[in-house]
Amino acid sequence: MEQIMLLWKMLCEITNVLWGIPLMALMVGVGIYFTLRTGLFQIRGIPFWWKRTLGEIFKGDTDDSREGELKPFQALSAVLAGTIGGGTISGVAAAIAVGGPGSVFWMWLIAIVGMMTKMVEVTLAVHFRKKGSNGEFYGGPMYYMRQGLGHRGQVIAGIYAVALLILVLTDACFVQPNTLAACVNDVFAVPLFISGVVVVLIALAVILSGGIQKIGPFCGKMVPPMVLIYLLASLVVVVMNLGSVPAVFAEIIHYAFVPAPALGGFVGASVQLAMARGASRGIFTNEAGMGTAATVHAMAQTDHPIHQGLYGIFEVFVTFIICTLTSLSILCSGVWNNGNTGVVLTFDAFRSVWGYFGIVILCVAVVLFTFSSYLGFYVEFRTCVAYLFGEKAEKWLRWLYFILPILSVTMEVEMVWDLADMAVGFIVIPNMIALLLLSPTFFRLYHEYMGKEN
């Protein structure tokens, strides 16, 4: 046991170094590069991408004759299912509990520049996707690295594929079930192990009965009402503590550049720790820079890669709003330094306003969030497996996806999030390098599409 703890401490130290200034500079720098080269498109082009994402969803403007397995809205929902929940509810709370209020600022920064990073990832994934022998589409960073970068891309793609498989298993099989089980245990006192078993059995029924085709429609029906419930519930918490909002914003800005002192159950945090936790959880929440969401978008029915890339911007915008409301709920209610972390800390904030009845409603929303996340990540899992071991290997390796959640639900929350931080750090580096090398392809597609639309 002592040797295991020593190894764990060493891995945590590696993570802290990994999430230091160099990685922050790489992530923000790449985002700024694409932002400037497109003339601040994510801000300047708000009316344009809003009309071609949310506007099309409300109009039901889709064409089933286009190649792909998922409607753009279903791909969007599957991705949001994989980010909203463990990331926006538990991850944000864990970041504040460890990094303090200043971590929120770095989440915001990552989201703003990440809008363009994610647009690039999604665009390249659709452009370089391929159709498998089973008739399903496969795409994502491994494919645009290998096909777009030639021999050197094969090496980067191999490194990325291994890192992605580790990340997907960490996120889907550790973070999401752990968050769900902690939530149900906190509200209904259901044993953690029982929650893990139920999650796996329901997921087995959905995936084995219809495969990938069942996931998109399922998420498309579940995600919108979940988002609405959570947004309204968290907004009420903020409104009830409206007088604290100006002071909270001041603390967020101040402690982004100044060490946060120990207070209550909070042990204090350096600027580097606030930056590390804010950046890692920010990326984990919106997936910008990781390339994971691109594997889902590669399956979408679309008329042009850039058109689908616009949905990448919209996704980051949605998670930005949800993360902000989660942060404000925790900070404005004054519970952020009570010693709790993860989803329990978020529940403390909601409990202070809603009481038990509101917490029950919120618990149901969180359960649906995290289960949809676990289910949605299966698309990324099977893409990794197909790339590394061949399409036929999915039949056997998928059982790993169903065993790990039963083990992870009893782990400590911070240990689960440390695992996630490690996985995110190692996956970002090869993807950022590939995005820079493939930037000429992206800009060619960008000018081609914008020239046609304007």
N, C-alpha and C positions, 0 to 999 in steps of 0.2 A: 504493500500500500504506500509506503514511504517513497519508493522508487516511482510509482505512478504519479504521485503528487509532485515530485521533483520534475518529472517529464512535463506534466501539465503546466507548472510554473514557467518552464523554459519556453513552451509553446506560446504562453501568454506574453512573455517578454518579446518574442519574435513578432507577435501581432502588433504590439505597441510600437516597435521599430518600423514595421511595415506601414503602419498607418501614421507615419510621421510626415514631415514637411515634403520629402521627395514625392511620395505618392499623391499627396494633396496637390502639389504643383503640376504633376502629370495630368490628373483628372480635370482640374480647373483649367489648365492650360489648353488641353485638347478642346474642351467645351468652348472656351473663349475664341480659339482659332476658327472653329466652324461658325460661331456666332458673328464674328467680325467679317468673315468671308461672305456670309449671306446677308450682311447689312442688318444685324439684329432681327432676323426673321421671326424668331419666337415671340418677339414683342411687336415689332412693326407689322407682322403679318397676322395678328390675332384675328381680325375679321375674316381673312382668307381661310386659315386652317380651322377656325371655328365653324364656318359655313360648310366645309368639306368633311367635317367629322360629325359633330353633334347635329348640325343641320341635316345631314343625310340620314342620320339615325332616326330623327323625328319624322322625316318625309318617307322613310322606308325605301330610299333610293338605292336599290341593289340590283345586280344583274347576275342571275344564277348561271348564265352561259359562260361567264369568265372562269378560267382555270383556277382551281383551289378547292379546299374542303370546307372551309369555314367562311361565313359571311364576315365582312369587316367588323361588324358589331360583336359577333360571337368571339372573334379573335381578341378584340378589345376587352370583352368581359372575362375571357379566360385568363388574360394577362393581369387584369385588375384583381381577379380572384386570387392570383398568386402573390399579389403585393399588399392588398388591403387585408388587414387582420393581424397576422403575426408582426408585420413590419410597422404598420401605421398605429396600431394600438399598443402592442407589447414592446416593440422595438424602440419606439419614441420614448416611452416611459422609462425603459432601461437605460437609454442614453442620458436622459435628464438625471436619473438617480445616481449615475456614475460620473457624468461629465458636467452636471450642473446646467443652469439656464443658458450659458454660452453655447452649448452644443446645438441649440435650436438655430442659431445664426448660421452655423456651418451647414446644417440641413438645408436651409433656405438657399444658400449660395450654390450648393451642389444641384439643387432642383432647377434653378434658373439657367445655369449653363448646361445642365443635363438634358434639358428639353431638346437642344440641338444634337447632343451626343446620341440620344435615343432615336431621333429622326434618321440620323446617318445609319445606325445599326439596322433599323427596320428596313430602310431603303435597300441596303446592300444585301440583306437576307432574302428579300423578295427577288432581287435582280439575279442572284447566284443560286437560287433554290433548284432542286432537282426532284424528279418524280421517281419514286422507288418502284421496284418490281411488283409491289403489292398495290400500286395505284395511288399511294399516299405521297404527299409532298414532304420533303425534308430540307431544312435550311437552317441558317444561323451562322454564327462566327466561324465554326469549323469549315463550313462550306465556302463562305466568301474568302476565308484565308487560303484554303487549298486551291480554289479555282482562280482567285484574283491575284495571288502572289506567286504562283508557280512553285518551284522546288523549295524555296525558302519558306513558303506558306505552309507546306506540308508539316514542317517541324513545329512551327508556331501553332498550327491547327491541332497537332497531336497533344501538345502541352495544354492547350486550352480545353480540349475535349476531356482530358483526365480531370482538370481543375473543375470543369463544369459539372461532371458527374458527382464529384465530391460535394460541390455546392448544392446541387439539386437534392441530394440525399440529406444534406445538413438542414436545408431550409424546409423541404417538404416533409421529411421523416422525423425531424427533431423539433424545429421551431414551431411549426403549425400544430402538430398534435400536443406538444408540451403546453402551448398557450391555451388550446381548447380544454385540455384536462385541468389546468390550473384554474381556469374560469369556472368550469362546472363544479369543481371541488370547493371553490371559494363561495359560490352562491348556493349550491344544492348539497354540498358535502358528499358528492359521488366519488368513490375511490378512483385514484388516477389510473390504475391498471384497467378498470372496467371501461373507462372512457376510451382508452387506447384500443381495446378490443372492438368496441362498437364502431369506431371510426374505420378501422380496417375492414370489417365485415360489410359495411355499407359501400365503401369504395370498391371492394371486390365485386359487389353486385352490379354497380354502375359500369365499371371498366370491362369486366368479363362478359357482360351481356351485350355491349354495343361498341366497345373499343373507343377510339379517338372521336368518332362521330357523336358519341353520347355526351362528351365533356363540354363541347362548345355550346349546344343548346341548353344544357343544364346550367352552366355559368351565366348564359345570357338571360335566363329567367330569374336567377337568384341574386345576382350582383346589384342591379339597379335598386330594388327595394332595400337591400342591406345598406347601401351607401346612403340613401335618403334617411333611413332610421337613425343611423349613426351621426350624420351631419346635424339633424335636428336636435338630437339628444345632447350632443356636445355643445351646440350653439346655445342651448338653454343654460348650461353650466357657465358658459362665458358671460352671458347676459346677466345672470344672477350675481356675478362677481365683477360687473362692469367697472366699478370704481377702481379695481386693482389693475386693469388693463394697461394704463399708461406706465405705471411703475414696473410691470412685468416686461413690457417692451424695452424699457430703459435697462433692466437687468440683463436681458438677452444680449443687447448690444454691448453693454459694459463688460460682462463676463466672457464675451467672445475674445477679448484682448487682454483681460486681467484675470489672474487666478481667483477662483471662487473659494471663499473661506469655509471652514467646517461650520455647520449649522444644524442643530437637531440631530437627526439620524444620518445627515449627509457628512461625509468625511472630508470634503474639500476636493478641489480639482484644479490641475494646472491648465494653462491655455492649450498645451499640446494634447492633454487628455480630452478637453472639451472639443477640440478640433477633430481628434481621432474618432471619438464616439459620434459626434454629429455627422461627420463625413461618411463613416462606415454604415451607420444606420440610415442616413439619407439615401445612399446608393442602394442599400438593401431594400428600402421602401419603394423607390421608383425604378430600380433596376437599370438606370441610365449609366452606361459604362461597363456593365456586366455582360451585355449581349444576350442574356437569358430570354428576355421577352421576344427577341427576334426569331427564335426557333418556333414560336407560336404564330407570329405574323407571317412567317414563310408559307403557312398553309392557307392564307386568306385569299378570297376572290377579289381581285383588284384589276384596274385597267392600266396602272402604272406604278412602279416601285415607290416613287415619291408620294403618290396619293396615299399609299398605305403608311408611308413614313410620317405623314401628318398625324396619324393616330398615335404615333409615339409621343409627339409633343403633347397631345391631349391627355394621354395617360399620366405623364409627369405632372401636368397641371392639376389633375384630379387628386393625385396623391399629395401634392403640395398643399392643397386646401385642407385635406383630411389631417395631415400631419400638423399643420398649423393649429387647427381647432383642438386636436388632442393635446398639444403642447400648452396652449392657453388654458385649457380645462385644468390640467395638472398644476400649472404655475399659479393661475388666478385663484384657485380654490385653497392654495396654501398647503397642499399635502405632499408636495414634491420632495421634501426633506424628512419624511416620517420614518424612513428606514426600509420601506417596502420597495419593490421593483417590479418590472414587467407588467403584465395585465392586471395584477392585483393593485398596483399603484394607480392605474387608470380607473379602476373600479372605485378606489377610495375617493377620487375626484367626483365621479358620478354619484356615489353614495351620499356625498355631502349635500347634494341638491335634490336628487330624485328619491332617495330613500330606498327601501327594499323593492317596491313594485317596479320602479324604474330600472333597478339593477337586474331584475329578472328579465325584463324586456331587452335590455342591453346584452345580457348574457346570451340570449337566443340569437341576437344579431352577430355576436362575436363567434359563437359556435358555427353559424352558417358561413361567416367570413373565412374562418380557419379551415373548415372542412372543404370549402370551395377552393381554397389555396392549395391544400393537399391534393385535391383531385386535379386541379389545373396544371400542377407541376408535372403530372405524369407525361404530358406532351414533351416536355424538355428531357425527362428521364429517358423516354424511348428514343428520342433523337440522339442522345449521347450513346446509348447502347448500340443503336444501329450503326453509328459512325465508327465506334471502337471495335465492336465485336460482330457486326453484321446484323441484318434485319431479323434473321431467324433466332438470334440469341435472346431477343426480347421475351420469347415464350418462357424461358427458364429464369432469366435474371430479374424479371418483374417481381418474383416472390421476395426478393430483397426489399423491394419498395413497400411490401405489406408486412414485413416482420419488424423492421426497425422502429416504427411508431409505438409498438407495444413496449419496447424497451426504453424509449426516450421520454415517455410521459412522466416517469418518476425522477428524472434528472433535475438538478438545481437549475433555476432559470438563468443565472449568470454564466454557468458552465455552458449551457446551450447557446447563449449569445456569443460567448467567446469563440466557440466552434464556428459560428456563422461569420464572425469578423475575420477569422483566419481564411475561410473559404473565399470570401468576397475579395480580400486583398490579393490573393494569388490569381484570381480569375481576371481582374481588371487590367493588370499589366500587359499580357499578350494581346488583349482585345484593343486597348488604346493604341498600341503600336500598329496593329493591323488597320485601324481606322485612319490613322495618319497616312499610311502607305497607300491606302485605297481612296484617299480624298479626291484624286483626279476623276475617278469613276463616279463618285457621288456628285461632284459639281457638274459633270457632264449631264447626268440624269436630272439634276436640279434645274439647270438652265433650259434643258429640253422641255421639261414639264411646265415650268413657269412661262416659257415663251409661248407654249400652246394655250395656256389658260388666260394669259393677259392679252 
